[in-house]
Amino acid sequence: MTTFLSREVQAGLEAAQRASAKKKSRLRVHAGDDIYPILNFGQSTFSVDATDVPQLRGFVDIFDGGRHLYQALVITSRDEDGARVYEFKRNTIAATAPARDFYVDAEAPAALLPVH
């Protein structure tokens, strides 16, 4: 038994899979004021829908819901199966606190109570 799908049906199935992946993914790429869902995320690449997202280049921020994960420098790598794949030139974990430029003593108190 052979399975054959017409081009229209195959295109419809691929579009439905992309739409489903966009809804399921919590990962988003922020480029300036624009926000786009990430379809696939890997160690050195991520992909977005090629039809909805313009060419991204330069610094972007990657979020998981409301949590800032990475600040990245990206370039377009390739287009495949309706998705545009971007490579990281630099991918830095977003810091939640400013960098400390001084030594913190391990024996230092966590807080000081005022004297009344």
Beta strands, then each sheet from edge to edge (+ up, - down):
strand 1: 27-31
strand 2: 34-37
strand 3: 40-41
strand 4: 45-49
strand 5: 58-64
strand 6: 67-80
strand 7: 83-93
sheet 1: 2+ 1- 5+ 6- 7+ 4- 3+
end
